[in-house]
């Protein structure tokens, strides 16, 4: 079972705290001595060392100065910012709308060669139609009460999806059968999206698996996630976007993907599930 998706961020914060503690010990300072040199309370030093309070850039600089290790402040600040970016609330990432979020992923998508994508609740963004994306992004905009730039966000998502057909990329995509029946948009929009899935299945770079409702479960439906070249995973929670880079945790998501893939239907059997969903639209 995958561990809490925020554990990578917490592990990174704890590693940073350990490095700061080592600097203090190497300098021969007690917690009180460090606090006196940095100009704050001993309680604050303790909270930072125990990863209870994330330090600011200024805190790290003051810590390094007190320890006579100014040359290490830049690396430690970079590590701190990296830990901060691992767990980012959607309200922070989407505060100006959705367009910039779509555009910000383009460099990562273009440099990734092997994508693994699992979605239990929606069609993966890479293979969404304009109409389906519009309905979904409208729902997200309304739920999160953020500025409405859906038209621009949909356009950016469609542009981002060019990697499906362009460049040297491979895509392993898995969805649950229920995704075929969750109605985003009207029947016409859903028919267009389901028809697009049939077309996507014929692309040589794409493997699209569908886990049937009746499949004996080896792996339970979990949160939507993407793995990029075995180096990084992105996990979507209701409240936050989580970036995972710890090798052991990335490997856990790769393993989960493998178990999910073994339960999926491909080829003709997958196409039959899609055509059945189209027929249900009436």
Secondary structure, DSSP 8 states (H G I E B T S, - for coil): ----TTHHHHHHHHHHHHHHHHHHHHTT--HHHHHHHHTS-HHHHHHHHTTSS---HHHHHHHHHHTT-GGGHHHHHHHHHHHHHHEEEHHHHTTT-SHHHHHHTHHHHHH-SEEEEEESSS--GGG--HHHHHHHHHHHHHHHT----HHHHHHHHHHHGGGGTSSS-EEEEEEEGGGGTS-SS-HHHHHHHHHHHHHHTT-TTEEEEEE-TTS--SS-----EEEETTTEEEEE-SSEEEEE--HHHHHHHHHHHHHHHHHEE-HHHHHHHHHHHHHHT-
